[in-house]
């Protein structure tokens, strides 16, 4: 048997991701259109104070979730992440549903990103068929993921670096404008916080309404858990990445919201009209234009295109690794465990790319309609993954202590347990259930809108309880939990 056949038959991934890759993968998945475009809509709907409060509150929730995930991933670095933890520390059916939910989430989201590429490219080429751009960029993403995990991570590193540099430039220019270095005299500091109903326009209902938008903006941070299975020295690198990633992301978001809210009044109609079809009214574009950068729209178009590609690139990676892990655990066809000589789970990659081909529905329907359909189809699936992290971590820690193990034996442990985990779970649950609560108060209930918003919840429950009925799975007791890595001293540092 040749070396190639031997290596392929092992069906194992390669550990080639460094700390800088882990940080950029998480940043690449979470900084995208949610910040560059939707941030303006949050300020318009909830006022500057309401938007800032919402970003800080959701940011705190995500921080607690990331410390929970960090504890789990450092102790058990597997590419299945949420699915594996859910199966081992909650219920086998729960992990099964969580894994398929996350694969479905990213597979559909990739299609959303590819339709977004069509919308963005129409800025330069309004008469070109949109599906051509989806095909081109799907080919690029497939190529980057099919070579090796190293090629994917390096591409993601540079994609993310472009976004980070843009935000840093935005913060610097915005700060100079606030102190009137450019002598524009458009606003005095905090003047826009005192107009109309600012700073909390719309009150609590408005803050609840934008919480879903803000939560969507942070989604992707959990990718570090998926990447743990291919990280070099995960017991050391994952805690380091967890400590650094979130604070950088939070600072980017908070500073950006503060600058936008100071320089642009929340009553500006451009903020409320924010959508991916018109880059010229992105709050970032507006601030750059106020600073005298006439080509701001073109620059932001390139940056947002990079952001969407980065998200799609990360999405293919996450979905592929989740499907591979499900197959390794016997919860998906064994065929998906096939790994190339370069360490790429190619069968799972092909399946993910196939689903992302839903972007080609624009061949028959309008780009905007397909974008909204796919966006609604992904719905609450990302939030369900976050809920799964909180539940899995809570039960992991309880079982770990129940069996007599010490926290000092963990490579990394969350200092905020159990309050941080419980807070994250409750707030995430409120956002999940309340994202479209206003629809129930309408004069006539729009069942299509409600179904599109919440379809992910019954689908998750159907998969979970369907598995339980078939395989008779049950809630795992604390004293029955297995902690296999505890036996290996190399994992305890």
Secondary structure, DSSP 4 states (H G I P E B T S, - for coil): --HHHHHHHH------B-HHHHHHHHHHHHSSHHHHTHHHHHHHHHHHHHHHHHHHHHHHHHHHHHHHHHHHHHHS--TTTHHHHHHHHTBHHHHHHHHHHHHHHHHHHHHHHHHHHHHHHTTT-TTS-HHHHHHHHHHHHHHHHHH-HHHHHHHHHHHHHHHHHHHHHHHHHHHHHHTTTT------TTGGGSSTTTTSTTHHHHHHHHHHHHHHHHTTTTHHHHHGGGBTTHHHHHHHHHHHHHHHHHHHHHHHHHHHHHHS-TT-HHHHT--TT-GGGSHHHHHHHHTT-TTHHHHHHHHHHHHHHHHHHHHHHHHHHHHHHHHHTTSS-GGGG---TTS--HHHHHHHHHHHGGGGGGGTS-HHHHHHHHHHHHTTHHHHHHHHHHHHHHHHHHHHHHTT--GGGSSS--TTTTHHHHHHHHHHHHHHHHTTGGGGGSSS--HHHHHHHHHHHHHHHHHHHHHHHHH---BPPGGG---GGGG-GGG--
